Amino acid sequence: MKLLNNKFFEPTVKVTGSGIDWFEFDVVYKVEGSDEEISHARFKKLVLEGQKFIRLKKGELLPIPQAFYDQIEAMSEEFDTKKLHLAQMPFVMGEIERQGLKSQ
């Protein structure tokens, strides 16, 4: 087991179509220098359990990015759901931009 302090997570908001007039958004955290992605749900579970680190596939440990987690939680609470009507897309994209997050 190795503690990595020199790698970072990059939160990315994934926006996908979900029917004709609907879309869904979710957040994944990409590990710098790796193809590994970690879901926000996994981070949330660990944070709620009081964990401070996350174990990667190769057994390495990284500190949980609390600041990014808090940003995403605030955005999720603002929209109250992950499935939204297409008319709400400009508001979601505006919030993503305001938070300084990437989107796909």
C-alpha positions as CSV (number, residue, x, y, z in Angstrom):
1,M,0.0,0.0,0.0
2,K,1.4,3.4,-1.0
3,L,0.1,6.8,0.0
4,L,0.1,9.1,-3.0
5,N,0.1,12.8,-2.3
6,N,1.4,14.0,-5.6
7,K,-1.5,12.8,-7.7
8,F,-4.8,14.7,-8.1
9,F,-8.4,14.0,-8.9
10,E,-10.1,15.9,-11.6
11,P,-13.9,16.0,-11.2
12,T,-15.8,15.8,-14.5
13,V,-19.6,16.2,-14.9
14,K,-21.0,13.8,-17.4
15,V,-24.1,14.9,-19.2
16,T,-26.0,12.3,-21.2
17,G,-29.3,12.2,-23.0
18,S,-32.1,10.3,-21.3
19,G,-35.1,10.2,-23.6
20,I,-36.3,12.9,-25.9
21,D,-36.6,15.8,-23.6
22,W,-34.5,14.6,-20.6
23,F,-30.9,14.4,-19.6
24,E,-29.0,13.1,-16.7
25,F,-25.8,14.3,-15.1
26,D,-23.3,12.5,-12.9
27,V,-19.9,13.2,-11.7
28,V,-16.7,11.1,-11.9
29,Y,-13.3,11.9,-10.5
30,K,-10.5,11.0,-12.9
31,V,-7.2,10.1,-11.3
32,E,-4.3,12.0,-12.7
33,G,-1.9,9.8,-14.8
34,S,-4.4,6.9,-14.8
35,D,-7.5,5.8,-16.7
36,E,-9.2,5.1,-13.4
37,E,-12.5,7.0,-12.7
38,I,-14.2,7.0,-9.4
39,S,-17.9,7.8,-9.0
40,H,-19.2,10.5,-6.8
41,A,-21.5,7.9,-5.2
42,R,-18.3,6.0,-4.0
43,F,-16.8,9.2,-2.6
44,K,-20.1,10.0,-0.9
45,K,-20.2,6.6,0.8
46,L,-16.6,7.0,2.1
47,V,-17.2,10.6,3.3
48,L,-20.3,9.6,5.2
49,E,-18.3,6.7,6.8
50,G,-15.8,9.2,8.0
51,Q,-13.0,8.0,5.6
52,K,-10.2,10.4,4.6
53,F,-8.6,8.3,1.9
54,I,-9.7,6.2,-1.1
55,R,-8.0,3.0,-2.2
56,L,-7.3,2.8,-5.9
57,K,-7.4,-0.4,-8.1
58,K,-3.6,-0.9,-7.7
59,G,-3.9,-0.6,-3.9
60,E,-2.6,3.0,-3.7
61,L,-4.2,5.4,-1.3
62,L,-5.2,9.0,-2.2
63,P,-6.7,11.7,0.1
64,I,-10.4,12.3,-0.6
65,P,-10.7,15.7,-2.3
66,Q,-13.1,17.2,0.2
67,A,-13.3,20.6,-1.5
68,F,-14.4,19.0,-4.8
69,Y,-16.8,16.7,-3.0
70,D,-18.4,19.7,-1.2
71,Q,-18.8,21.5,-4.6
72,I,-20.5,18.6,-6.2
73,E,-22.8,18.0,-3.2
74,A,-23.9,21.7,-3.3
75,M,-24.6,21.5,-7.0
76,S,-26.5,18.2,-6.6
77,E,-28.6,19.7,-3.8
78,E,-29.4,22.7,-6.0
79,F,-30.9,20.6,-8.7
80,D,-32.4,18.0,-6.3
81,T,-32.2,15.2,-8.9
82,K,-29.9,13.8,-11.5
83,K,-32.6,13.5,-14.2
84,L,-33.7,16.9,-15.5
85,H,-35.8,18.3,-18.3
86,L,-33.9,19.7,-21.4
87,A,-35.2,23.2,-20.5
88,Q,-33.0,23.1,-17.4
89,M,-29.8,22.4,-19.4
90,P,-28.6,26.0,-19.5
91,F,-28.9,26.3,-15.8
92,V,-27.0,23.1,-15.2
93,M,-24.2,24.1,-17.6
94,G,-24.1,27.5,-16.1
95,E,-23.6,26.0,-12.6
96,I,-20.9,23.6,-13.9
97,E,-19.1,26.6,-15.4
98,R,-19.6,28.7,-12.3
99,Q,-18.1,25.9,-10.1
100,G,-15.1,25.7,-12.5
101,L,-15.8,22.0,-13.3
102,K,-15.2,20.2,-16.6
103,S,-18.1,18.6,-18.5
104,Q,-18.4,15.9,-21.1
